[in-house]
């Protein structure tokens, strides 16, 4: 069965977009997809250093994590949650 024929879920689309933004190599994309689907996005970001990907890709992922955390804090402040 051709995987291209299977409709992508929202999660698949988000993971694919994240990998494109981070400019991950093909092998790294497979690692990321497997980990996110198996363990979830929080576990993925918490275990970046354990991934079998290049140091540059780890740096990019950690930078994205920082951006997400900063945005979460800004949203929490706007909503009055500290």
Steps between C-alpha positions, in 0.01 A plus 500: 500500500637837403530727805433803279141380460429501873354829618724684742374583847541846649784362710674370187466841336642683803793258532574532129490880518724503808755279322496726194546814709790338686652382171553150636666232290297206375634259763434754776144555378434128546642513854292805590177355360553173686573667834219756481242238403625249758573725797333835427631846431591585861714189537657577162607848610616373840720226348656686206854431620433125490393501132722347235520817290767760428600761758387777266154344476488470880586869527220589258251290696608660828461844342146411393428374850615836637275690263201285597568541872534877464174521307324284763619740771378802302159342448476408869577860597238633257245261649596602853649163588840511666 
